[in-house]
Amino acid sequence: MKNRLEHYKDVKVGKLLPNEDGTFQKTVTLKAEPDEWKKNVYSCVVEHKSKTIRKTLTVNEIRTNNETSAPIGMIVAVVSVVILLLVIAVLGYFVYQKKVKSGDHSDD
């Protein structure tokens, strides 16, 4: 729910999955931008024949769900640095080998 109204935009509902203990689980994902979190009140409502559970989500709880993955910019930066270091190491090795070989020829 968004601001006490049912909300279906940008909501993905997963499959109902059984647990080993006879209970079930279902995942529902809502995509919301940070400015939307601050301007609105989001609630998770679970309806069961025996009772209805309503949980209002705070900004910190919503953010926590998103912080589990590394930002793509950080991943690209780390991979770029590793590749750059590998290229420098390979070039350094070739320069070293060329100097060693040219040093061998000067002794003849």
Beta strands, then each sheet from edge to edge (+ up, - down):
strand 1: 11-13
strand 2: 17-18
strand 3: 24-25
strand 4: 28-30
strand 5: 42-47
strand 6: 52-57
sheet 1: 1+ 4-
sheet 2: 2+ 3-
sheet 3: 5+ 6-
end
